[in-house]
Amino acid sequence: MDWKQEWKALAVIAAAFPALYYLPAGNPRFDAAVMESLHLVKWYAREHVLLCLIPAFFIAGAISVFVRQESVLKYLGAKANKVLAYGVASVSGTILAVCSCTVLPLFAGIYKMGAGLGPASAFLYSGPAINVLAIILTARVLGLEIGAARAAGAVAFSVVVGLIMHLLFRKEELAKSQGFKLSREGASRPLWQTATYFGTMVAILVFANWGQPSQPAGFWQAVFAVKWPLTAAAAILLATMLAAWLRVPWWKVALAAAAPLVLALRYPQSPVVAFAAGAIGLSAVLSTEEGEAGEWFAASWGFAKQILPLLLAGVLVAGALLGRPEHEGLIPSAWVSGAVGGNSVGANLFASVAGAFMYFATLTEIPILQGLIGSGMGQGPALALLLAGPALSLPSMLVLRSIMGTKKTIAYVTLVVLMATVTGILYGQLL
């Protein structure tokens, strides 16, 4: 008998028993926090897993299979041209209207393929932070000054965070780049086909998640009115490319497309049902194929297994601690609103840390901030929360640790929090 292992097991039991014995079940705040965690994970599953994460997993898997490693190293690697690498990474959020969790599979995809830590970190921050709709809504609801400060701060943040991450781990990144064995084989298909292929998947991700704007008319509302026809058109184009370019048999593609088509016609008021059927059909087709199609599914499934359980666990914890908008968790909302008044260092730091651990879905940070400002939140802490919150969350931290390790995750989170704090202080003093 291995007594060392037995003592470890006994220690775990001894620690767990008192926690269960004194579990505050029946306490109103504790019971409410448990329900909040379940409500939040239910909402997350309904609103984000199908429409955001599943397309992101497929895109991440496609990056690892269809994008040549030479291209990633050339444009985003540790030795790539810095102006080009950080320029592309820092404005990626203008295309991807994603939250801090949805960007994780995409980050994992390019990082796994050899992207340098600096450009990859810039992409990781800019994906959820530089969202055109969010910046416009921020300016409209909270004021032009804070909207402009959010836009400028987010772009600058992504570059600065990326450069500092590169400098902190420069030796490790150079050693990592030396370890990649590049193939000398030519590309399997023309660049325009690969670009069209990825553009179609990004279109599905963007249009499926297009939120309803506050104004009843205008360009954004016009796009929202036809978001599902646009999503369907992109899905049809993707199905065509599967058969034409990946050599998936036409009958398989047609069979997989039949279910979402029937469901879309039968239940036009529930397009998510047809979307889910399409995702299942695509998975079934790819998983039964050999070659690139099969590799694509395997890579996508690998990202899903790595990321999704950690995200759901993190959402449960975040819901229990902080609750949902207008609902409290274990931490009273009065503590938060009372700690972010004025423009002190403490207020800005608290806003940055609170924003970093809270989970913000795309655009939800704006009404939350509107309520906090109405309760006395200072302008500096408001900007600090806007810069730290959408780019970080407790669930995303758990996933980042599994992708790039504890040390790099701590460095990234610390940089975002400190920079958001300093920017909030400066902005508050200027006002």
N, C-alpha and C positions, 0 to 999 in steps of 0.2 A: 504493500500500500504506500502510495506517495503522500506522506504526511504533510508535505509543503502545500500540495494542491488542496488537501483536505482542510488545512487551516485557512487557506484563502476562501474556500467555500463557506466555512464557518463564520469568517469575518463578514462576508457579504450578507449572510443570513442575520447575523447579530446587528448589523447596521440597518437592514431593511425592516426588521421586526418592530423596533421602536417607532420608526416613521409610520408604519401601518397602524400600530397600536394607538398612537396619538393623532392619527389622521383627522383633520378638523371637518369631517363629513357632518353635515347638518348646520354648520356655520353659514349664514346667508351669503356672505361675500365669497367664501370658498365654493359653495354650490353654484353661485352665479358665475364665478370664474371658470368652473368646469364646463358649464353650459356655453359660455362664450367661446371657449376653445373649440367645442364641437360645432357651434354655429359658424365660426370662422373657417374651419376646415371644410365644412359642407359648402359654404359659399365659394371657397377657393376651388374645390373640386368641380363645382358647376360652372364657374365663370372663367377659370384659367387653365385647368388641366386639358380639356378638350380643345379649346380654341387657341390657346397660347403654347402650352408646353408640348403637345403632340406635334404640331408643325415644327416647333423649334428642335425637337429631337430628330425629326427627319432631316431637317436642314443640317444639323450638326453631323449626323451620320453621313450625309452626302458630302460634306466638306472633307471628312476623313477618307472617303473613297474616290471621289471624282476630281478633287482639287489636287494638282501635282504638288508634291512637297517642295520641289524646286521653286515654284511660284511663291509659296508661302514664305520660304526663307529669303527669297529675293526682295519681296516687298514688305514683309513684316518680321523678318528674322532679326536676331541680335546684331547682325552686321549690316542690316539693310540701311538704305538712305533714310536718315532720321526725319527729314522734312516730309518726304513722301509717306513714310510709315505712320508718323504721328498725325499728319494731315488727314489721311484716310480714316484712321481710327477715331480721331476726335470729333468727326462730324457724322459718324455712322448713325447716331441717334436720330438724325433728321429723317431717316428712312424707316427705322425700326421703332414703332410705338409700343415698346415692351416695358415690363416692370423688372425689378431687380432679380426676380427668379427666372423669368423667361429668357433673359439674356445669358444665363449660366450655361445651357447646352451649347450655345453658339460660341461662347468663350472657350469652353472645354474643347470644342472641335478645332478651332484655330490654334489653341495652345498645344494640343496633342500633335498637330501637324507640323510644329516647329516654329510658330510665331514667337518672337521674343517676348519676355515678360513685360517689358515697357510698353510696346504697342498693344499687346493683349490686354494689359491693365487699363490703358487709355480707352480701348474698345469696351471693356467691362464697365467702366464708369459712364462713358458717353451714351451707351445703348439706352438705358432707362432715363438718364438725366437730360439729354438734349432732345427732347420730344417736342416737335413743332406745336402740336395741339396743346400740350401742357403749358408751354411757354406763352402761347397766345392767350390761353384761358387764365393763366396767372396774371398777365398784364391787364386783362379785362376785369377780373374779379378783385384782385388785390392791389392793382395800381400799375401804371406804366413803369415807374421807377424800379419796383421790385421785379417786374417781369423782365426788364432789360438787364438788371443785375443778375438775375438767374441765368439768362442766356449767356452773357459774357463770362460769368463765373464758371458755368458748367464746361464751356469749351476750354477755358484756361485750366480748370481743374484737371480735366482728362489728360492734357499734355503734361502738366507739372507732376501729377501723380505717376504717370507712366515713366517720365524721365527719372524721378527719384527711385522708383522701383527698379529700374534698369541699373542705376548706379549702386543701389544697395546690394544687388545680387548679380553684379556684372560677371564675376568670375564663374559663378554657377551657370549663368546663361551661355557664356562662351563655351564652357565645357559641354553643355547640353547640345549646342549647335554643332560641335565637332563630332558628336556621337551619331548624327543622322547620316545614314548611308543613302546617297542619292542615286536614283536610277538614271541611266543614260538613254532610256527608251523615250521615243517621242510621245506626244500627247495622243490619246486614243481617239479623240474627236476634236474638231475645230474649236477655237476659243469662243466663237459666237454661239455655238451650241451650248457650251457649259454656262456661259453668261445668261442665255435665255432660260436655261434649265433652273438656275438659281433664282433668277428674277421672277420666274413663275411661282416658285415656292415662297419667296418673300412676299409676293402679291397676295397669296392665299393667307399668309400670316397677318399681313397688314389690314386687308379688307375684312377678314372675318372678325377682327377685333376693333374695327372702326367705331368709335363711340359717338353717341348722339351729341351734337353741339348745343350750346345754350341758346343760340339764335335760331328762330324758326325758318330762316331763309339764308341763302348764300351758298358759296362753293362747298363748304364742309357739310352742310345739310343736304346738298344735292348728292354728294358722294354717299352719305349715310343712307339716303333713300334707295340707292341701288347697290349697297354693299354686298348683298347676297347674290344677285346676278353677276356682279364682278367676281366674287369668289368662285361661283360655279364656272364662269368662263375660264378662269385661271386653272381650275381643276380639270376641265376638259382638255385644255392645252397640255397640262402635265400628263394626262392619260395618253394623249397622242404621242408625246415624246417618249413615254415608256415603251410603246410599241415600235416606234420608228427608230429610236436611237439606242435603247437598251435591249432591243430584240425580245421583249416580252411578247408572247403570243397574243394576237388580237382577241382571240376568244376569251382569254383570261381577263384582259382589260375590260372587255365588254361585260363580262359576267360580274366583275367587281363594281362596275359603274351602274349596273342595273338596280341594285338595292337603294343607293342614295337617290337615284332618279325617281324611283317609285315613291320613296318616302317624302321627297321634296314636293311631288305633285299631290300626294295624299295628305300631307300635313304641312301646308305652306306656312302656317303660323308658328311652326317649331322647326326652323332650319337647322338647329343644333343637332337634331336627331339624324338628319340626312348627312351632316358633317361627320358625326360619329361613325355612321355606316360607311362613309367614304374612307375614313382612317382605318377601319377594320378591314375593308376590302383591299386597300393598298398594302396593308401588312400581310394579308393572306397571299396576295400575288407575289410580293417580294420574297416572302419566307419560303416559297416553293420553287424559287428560281436558283440557278447556279450563276456563277460569274459575278459581275458588278452588281446586279440587282440583289442577289442574295447577300453579298458583302454589305450593301447599303442597309438592308434590314438588320443584319447582325450588329453593325456599328450603332445604328439608331437604338436598338434594344439594349445594347451595352450602356449607352448614355442614360437611358430611362431607368435601368436597374441601379445605376450609381447615384442618380440625382433625385429621382422622385420620392423614394422613402425618406430621405433626409429633409426634403422640402416639406412634406406633409407633417413630419415630426416637429420641424421648426415652426410651422404655422400653428400647430396645437399649443406649443409652449408660448408663442407670441400672443395667441388669443387668450390664454389663461392669465398672462401677466398684464396685458394692456387692453384686452377686450377689442370691441369693434367701435367705429364711430358712433357716438351717442350711447355707448354701452360700456360699462366699466368691468375691468378684470380685477386681479388682486391688488394692483397699484391704482389708487384713487386718481381720477382725472384732475381733481382739485390740486393734487401735488404737482402735476405737470404744469397746469396753467399758472399756479402760484410761483413756480420756480423760473419762469421764462419772462417775467416782467422786466422792463428797463433794458439796459444795454451793458450790463456788467460782464466780466469774464465768466463768472459762474453761470449766468443766464445763457450766454452763448454756448458754453461748453455743455451745459445740461441739454439744451435744444439739439445740439449735434449728436450727443450720445443717445438721447431718447429717439431721435430720428433714425439713427443707425440701427437700433434694435427693433423699432416698430416695422410692421409690414404695410407698405403702401401699394395698392394696386394702381395702375396707370390712371392719373387724373384725380384720384381720391385724396391726395394730399392737399388739394386746393380748398375744398369745403372744410376740411379739418382745420387748416390754418386760418381760414376765415373765422371760424368759431373761436379759436385761441386768441386771435388778434382782438376780437370783440370782447374777450375776457381780460384783456390787458397785456397781451404778449407784445414785446418790443419788436421794432422793425429789424434790428440786427439778428436776434434769435430766430425771427421768422425766416430770414434768408438762410441762416445756418441750417435750419431744419430742412428747407427746400433743397439745399445742396447736399446734405448728408442722407436724408430720408429716402428719396426715390432710388438712390444708387446702392443702398445697403439695406439689409434686414437680417434678423436672426436666422431665418431659414437659409438665406443666401450665404451667410458666414459658415454654416455647417457644411454646405456643399463645396464652397471654396476650399475649405480645409482638406476635403477628400480629393480635390483636383490638384492643388499646388502646395499642400503641406501647411502645417501649423505656423511656421515662422513667417512665410510669405503672406499668409492670410492676416496674421496679426499686424504685420507691417502695412498692408493695404488698408485695413480698417482704421488703424491709428492715423495714417496720412489723411484719409478722407475726413475723419473727425476733427483733427487739428486744423486742417485747412479750412474746413467749414466754420470752425470757431473763430479763427483769425479774420476770415472774410466777413463774418457777421459783425464782429467788433468794429472793423473799419467802415462797413456800410452804415452801422448805427451812428458812428461818430460823424460821418459825412452828412447824414440827415439831421 
